[in-house]
Amino acid sequence: MPHLTTAYRVLVRNAPLLATLPLSNLATLDSSFALVNLGMTSITLPSLTEIAGDLSIESHATLTSIAFPVLAEIGSLNVWISSNTALTSIDLHGVTTVPYLTIVNNVALANVDGFSGFTTIGTRLVIQGNGALADLDGLFGLTAVGGELTVKNNPTLPTAEALALRDEIGIANIAGPITISGNAP
């Protein structure tokens, strides 16, 4: 599929022997993009500029990096990056606004620098159970969260870092409950 430039949806699940995804010319998705339990070490879509629905990357044992260097728009739903045990690098720096951002159980992820372009989370920001997470600097450009802010159970993330993110956004700019707990002292 190296010549595919537009698709309605990309959904690939439970193919642990799949080592590559030949979508280098894919520029737009009219719906969702979901990759679950594949055998790839990296996901790079150098031409993808828009996803109209969800972005979901879950349950990869060998995935170390995600890079969408020109992605500028993610539609009306969730960015869900979850349970990728070897993931160390995410590059979504061109995106500024998403409705939901969930970063959960990525045990090797040490930072969220790849989210440095984000300014607004529409409804929910959840950062939970990321075993190696040491800082949240990549999210310090956020100016608003339209609902819940949860930063919990990240054993190497100093609580002071989570509180600094909350303060950087501004409590008045977080429209829902704020939960900061179970992080490092």
C-alpha atoms as a printed R data frame, in Angstrom:
    type eleno elety resid chain resno       x       y      z
1   ATOM     1    CA   MET     A     1   0.000   0.000  0.000
2   ATOM     2    CA   PRO     A     2   2.879   2.429 -0.553
3   ATOM     3    CA   HIS     A     3   0.832   4.562 -2.978
4   ATOM     4    CA   LEU     A     4  -2.181   5.026 -0.689
5   ATOM     5    CA   THR     A     5  -2.654   8.723  0.171
6   ATOM     6    CA   THR     A     6  -6.178   8.779  1.647
7   ATOM     7    CA   ALA     A     7  -8.070   6.145  3.586
8   ATOM     8    CA   TYR     A     8 -11.241   5.962  5.580
9   ATOM     9    CA   ARG     A     9  -9.800   3.937  8.462
10  ATOM    10    CA   VAL     A    10  -6.657   1.992  9.287
11  ATOM    11    CA   LEU     A    11  -7.171  -0.768 11.840
12  ATOM    12    CA   VAL     A    12  -4.605  -3.524 12.324
13  ATOM    13    CA   ARG     A    13  -4.897  -5.802 15.351
14  ATOM    14    CA   ASN     A    14  -3.177  -8.862 16.737
15  ATOM    15    CA   ALA     A    15  -0.527  -9.398 14.082
16  ATOM    16    CA   PRO     A    16   2.623  -9.822 16.179
17  ATOM    17    CA   LEU     A    17   4.631 -10.951 13.134
18  ATOM    18    CA   LEU     A    18   3.873  -7.734 11.225
19  ATOM    19    CA   ALA     A    19   7.162  -5.831 11.290
20  ATOM    20    CA   THR     A    20   6.428  -2.963  8.877
21  ATOM    21    CA   LEU     A    21   3.487  -0.881  7.786
22  ATOM    22    CA   PRO     A    22   4.059   0.450  4.237
23  ATOM    23    CA   LEU     A    23   1.991   3.633  4.468
24  ATOM    24    CA   SER     A    24   4.678   6.241  3.837
25  ATOM    25    CA   ASN     A    25   2.454   8.292  1.473
26  ATOM    26    CA   LEU     A    26  -0.717   8.201  3.594
27  ATOM    27    CA   ALA     A    27  -1.703  11.848  4.118
28  ATOM    28    CA   THR     A    28  -5.276  11.828  5.463
29  ATOM    29    CA   LEU     A    29  -7.557   9.492  7.347
30  ATOM    30    CA   ASP     A    30 -11.285  10.199  7.310
31  ATOM    31    CA   SER     A    31 -11.817   8.170 10.462
32  ATOM    32    CA   SER     A    32  -9.628   6.311 12.940
33  ATOM    33    CA   PHE     A    33  -6.083   4.984 13.050
34  ATOM    34    CA   ALA     A    34  -5.555   2.024 15.387
35  ATOM    35    CA   LEU     A    35  -2.619  -0.341 15.693
36  ATOM    36    CA   VAL     A    36  -2.849  -2.999 18.393
37  ATOM    37    CA   ASN     A    37  -0.380  -5.784 19.245
38  ATOM    38    CA   LEU     A    38   1.921  -5.747 16.223
39  ATOM    39    CA   GLY     A    39   5.572  -6.764 15.859
40  ATOM    40    CA   MET     A    40   6.947  -3.413 14.727
41  ATOM    41    CA   THR     A    41   9.772  -1.572 16.458
42  ATOM    42    CA   SER     A    42   8.779   1.810 15.044
43  ATOM    43    CA   ILE     A    43   5.750   3.469 13.510
44  ATOM    44    CA   THR     A    44   6.595   6.372 11.236
45  ATOM    45    CA   LEU     A    45   4.088   8.036  8.934
46  ATOM    46    CA   PRO     A    46   6.035  10.893  7.335
47  ATOM    47    CA   SER     A    47   3.161  12.196  5.170
48  ATOM    48    CA   LEU     A    48   0.185  11.917  7.528
49  ATOM    49    CA   THR     A    49  -1.274  15.386  8.190
50  ATOM    50    CA   GLU     A    50  -4.791  14.617  9.426
51  ATOM    51    CA   ILE     A    51  -6.730  11.950 11.324
52  ATOM    52    CA   ALA     A    52 -10.429  12.772 11.563
53  ATOM    53    CA   GLY     A    53 -11.098  10.310 14.399
54  ATOM    54    CA   ASP     A    54  -9.188   8.365 17.049
55  ATOM    55    CA   LEU     A    55  -5.478   7.697 17.185
56  ATOM    56    CA   SER     A    56  -4.881   4.515 19.145
57  ATOM    57    CA   ILE     A    57  -1.576   2.695 19.555
58  ATOM    58    CA   GLU     A    58  -1.820  -0.118 22.084
59  ATOM    59    CA   SER     A    59  -0.259  -3.298 23.432
60  ATOM    60    CA   HIS     A    60   2.976  -3.481 21.468
61  ATOM    61    CA   ALA     A    61   5.830  -5.467 23.014
62  ATOM    62    CA   THR     A    62   8.591  -4.315 20.638
63  ATOM    63    CA   LEU     A    63   7.523  -0.799 19.642
64  ATOM    64    CA   THR     A    64  10.137   1.772 20.689
65  ATOM    65    CA   SER     A    65   9.145   4.866 18.684
66  ATOM    66    CA   ILE     A    66   6.121   6.596 17.186
67  ATOM    67    CA   ALA     A    67   6.678   9.464 14.749
68  ATOM    68    CA   PHE     A    68   4.078  11.450 12.852
69  ATOM    69    CA   PRO     A    69   6.278  14.467 12.035
70  ATOM    70    CA   VAL     A    70   3.756  16.448  9.937
71  ATOM    71    CA   LEU     A    71   0.531  15.424 11.674
72  ATOM    72    CA   ALA     A    72  -1.286  18.656 12.499
73  ATOM    73    CA   GLU     A    73  -4.866  17.618 13.208
74  ATOM    74    CA   ILE     A    74  -6.533  14.839 15.159
75  ATOM    75    CA   GLY     A    75 -10.318  14.898 14.992
76  ATOM    76    CA   SER     A    76 -13.041  14.735 17.523
77  ATOM    77    CA   LEU     A    77 -12.011  11.787 19.628
78  ATOM    78    CA   ASN     A    78  -9.203  10.212 21.632
79  ATOM    79    CA   VAL     A    79  -5.454   9.938 21.394
80  ATOM    80    CA   TRP     A    80  -4.808   6.721 23.246
81  ATOM    81    CA   ILE     A    81  -1.239   5.455 23.730
82  ATOM    82    CA   SER     A    82  -1.342   2.493 26.061
83  ATOM    83    CA   SER     A    83   0.552  -0.597 27.202
84  ATOM    84    CA   ASN     A    84   3.501  -0.304 24.829
85  ATOM    85    CA   THR     A    85   6.166  -1.904 27.017
86  ATOM    86    CA   ALA     A    86   9.279  -0.815 25.042
87  ATOM    87    CA   LEU     A    87   8.073   2.626 23.889
88  ATOM    88    CA   THR     A    88  10.646   5.352 24.570
89  ATOM    89    CA   SER     A    89   9.865   8.031 21.965
90  ATOM    90    CA   ILE     A    90   6.702   9.749 20.695
91  ATOM    91    CA   ASP     A    91   6.684  12.550 18.110
92  ATOM    92    CA   LEU     A    92   3.332  14.313 17.735
93  ATOM    93    CA   HIS     A    93   4.775  17.813 18.127
94  ATOM    94    CA   GLY     A    94   2.773  19.280 15.213
95  ATOM    95    CA   VAL     A    95  -0.577  18.663 16.905
96  ATOM    96    CA   THR     A    96  -1.922  21.519 19.039
97  ATOM    97    CA   THR     A    97  -5.400  20.431 20.157
98  ATOM    98    CA   VAL     A    98  -7.011  17.082 20.918
99  ATOM    99    CA   PRO     A    99 -10.202  16.210 22.775
100 ATOM   100    CA   TYR     A   100  -8.675  13.426 24.904
101 ATOM   101    CA   LEU     A   101  -5.062  12.490 25.577
102 ATOM   102    CA   THR     A   102  -4.454   9.243 27.411
103 ATOM   103    CA   ILE     A   103  -0.917   7.993 28.063
104 ATOM   104    CA   VAL     A   104  -1.220   4.851 30.168
105 ATOM   105    CA   ASN     A   105   1.053   1.925 31.085
106 ATOM   106    CA   ASN     A   106   3.951   2.686 28.754
107 ATOM   107    CA   VAL     A   107   6.577   1.364 31.143
108 ATOM   108    CA   ALA     A   108   9.730   2.545 29.285
109 ATOM   109    CA   LEU     A   109   8.513   6.049 28.362
110 ATOM   110    CA   ALA     A   110  10.731   8.566 30.201
111 ATOM   111    CA   ASN     A   111   9.251  11.837 28.909
112 ATOM   112    CA   VAL     A   112   6.405  13.367 26.921
113 ATOM   113    CA   ASP     A   113   8.555  15.749 24.877
114 ATOM   114    CA   GLY     A   114   6.862  14.657 21.647
115 ATOM   115    CA   PHE     A   115   3.689  16.460 22.740
116 ATOM   116    CA   SER     A   116   5.394  19.855 22.944
117 ATOM   117    CA   GLY     A   117   3.051  21.477 20.403
118 ATOM   118    CA   PHE     A   118  -0.088  20.706 22.406
119 ATOM   119    CA   THR     A   119  -1.863  23.802 23.750
120 ATOM   120    CA   THR     A   120  -5.373  22.533 24.520
121 ATOM   121    CA   ILE     A   121  -6.894  19.250 25.678
122 ATOM   122    CA   GLY     A   122 -10.656  19.427 25.133
123 ATOM   123    CA   THR     A   123 -11.988  17.052 27.756
124 ATOM   124    CA   ARG     A   124  -9.489  14.792 29.467
125 ATOM   125    CA   LEU     A   125  -5.751  14.399 30.074
126 ATOM   126    CA   VAL     A   126  -4.724  11.145 31.768
127 ATOM   127    CA   ILE     A   127  -1.110  10.170 32.447
128 ATOM   128    CA   GLN     A   128  -1.044   6.983 34.478
129 ATOM   129    CA   GLY     A   129   1.129   3.951 35.188
130 ATOM   130    CA   ASN     A   130   4.124   4.984 33.093
131 ATOM   131    CA   GLY     A   131   6.971   3.276 34.954
132 ATOM   132    CA   ALA     A   132   9.958   5.300 33.688
133 ATOM   133    CA   LEU     A   133   8.314   8.704 33.272
134 ATOM   134    CA   ALA     A   134  10.628  11.321 34.791
135 ATOM   135    CA   ASP     A   135   9.183  14.641 33.631
136 ATOM   136    CA   LEU     A   136   6.229  16.311 31.944
137 ATOM   137    CA   ASP     A   137   8.141  19.144 30.255
138 ATOM   138    CA   GLY     A   138   6.628  18.349 26.848
139 ATOM   139    CA   LEU     A   139   3.178  19.301 28.137
140 ATOM   140    CA   PHE     A   140   4.148  22.639 29.683
141 ATOM   141    CA   GLY     A   141   2.752  24.445 26.617
142 ATOM   142    CA   LEU     A   142  -0.789  23.458 27.618
143 ATOM   143    CA   THR     A   143  -3.010  26.415 28.399
144 ATOM   144    CA   ALA     A   144  -6.299  24.597 29.003
145 ATOM   145    CA   VAL     A   145  -7.828  21.231 29.849
146 ATOM   146    CA   GLY     A   146 -11.578  21.261 29.302
147 ATOM   147    CA   GLY     A   147 -12.233  18.541 31.867
148 ATOM   148    CA   GLU     A   148 -10.318  16.038 33.959
149 ATOM   149    CA   LEU     A   149  -6.569  16.201 34.662
150 ATOM   150    CA   THR     A   150  -5.200  12.957 36.084
151 ATOM   151    CA   VAL     A   151  -1.534  12.241 36.780
152 ATOM   152    CA   LYS     A   152  -1.238   9.155 38.961
153 ATOM   153    CA   ASN     A   153   0.715   6.008 39.680
154 ATOM   154    CA   ASN     A   154   3.811   7.011 37.724
155 ATOM   155    CA   PRO     A   155   6.440   5.641 40.145
156 ATOM   156    CA   THR     A   156   9.443   7.660 38.886
157 ATOM   157    CA   LEU     A   157   7.607  10.922 38.185
158 ATOM   158    CA   PRO     A   158   8.103  13.397 41.021
159 ATOM   159    CA   THR     A   159   4.818  14.650 42.430
160 ATOM   160    CA   ALA     A   160   6.311  18.143 42.192
161 ATOM   161    CA   GLU     A   161   6.479  17.688 38.398
162 ATOM   162    CA   ALA     A   162   2.754  16.843 38.232
163 ATOM   163    CA   LEU     A   163   1.924  19.819 40.435
164 ATOM   164    CA   ALA     A   164   4.093  22.058 38.248
165 ATOM   165    CA   LEU     A   165   2.103  20.937 35.180
166 ATOM   166    CA   ARG     A   166  -1.150  21.721 36.974
167 ATOM   167    CA   ASP     A   167   0.175  25.146 37.951
168 ATOM   168    CA   GLU     A   168   1.564  25.837 34.475
169 ATOM   169    CA   ILE     A   169  -1.873  25.182 32.950
170 ATOM   170    CA   GLY     A   170  -3.518  27.079 35.793
171 ATOM   171    CA   ILE     A   171  -6.177  25.593 38.056
172 ATOM   172    CA   ALA     A   172  -8.713  28.054 36.639
173 ATOM   173    CA   ASN     A   173  -8.002  26.640 33.157
174 ATOM   174    CA   ILE     A   174  -8.787  23.050 34.153
175 ATOM   175    CA   ALA     A   175 -12.547  22.541 33.969
176 ATOM   176    CA   GLY     A   176 -12.823  19.163 35.683
177 ATOM   177    CA   PRO     A   177 -11.477  17.241 38.644
178 ATOM   178    CA   ILE     A   178  -7.732  17.225 39.259
179 ATOM   179    CA   THR     A   179  -6.192  13.969 40.511
180 ATOM   180    CA   ILE     A   180  -2.494  13.845 41.328
181 ATOM   181    CA   SER     A   181  -1.543  10.809 43.392
182 ATOM   182    CA   GLY     A   182   0.702   7.775 43.633
183 ATOM   183    CA   ASN     A   183   3.655   9.406 41.926
184 ATOM   184    CA   ALA     A   184   7.209   9.618 43.319
185 ATOM   185    CA   PRO     A   185   7.768  11.808 46.374
